[in-house]
Amino acid sequence: MIIVAPKIQNNDSIVVGIYPHMPPYQYLENGELKGFEIDLINELGQRMDKKIIFVETD
């Protein structure tokens, strides 16, 4: 079950912080984000009709 906070429900996008140095979960390949978690988050965004904005963290 996914519980969505009211603040997320009222926005068109969701900002997700990621650390892209953990293959196979999240990593950079030729400057593009790849991995299981990236695919999963993008799928959730599609199902929620939200744009996903990834922000890389250290």
Secondary structure, DSSP 8 states (H G I E B T S, - for coil): -----HHHHT-SEEEEEE--EETTTEEEETTEEESHHHHHHHHHHHHHT-EEEEEE--
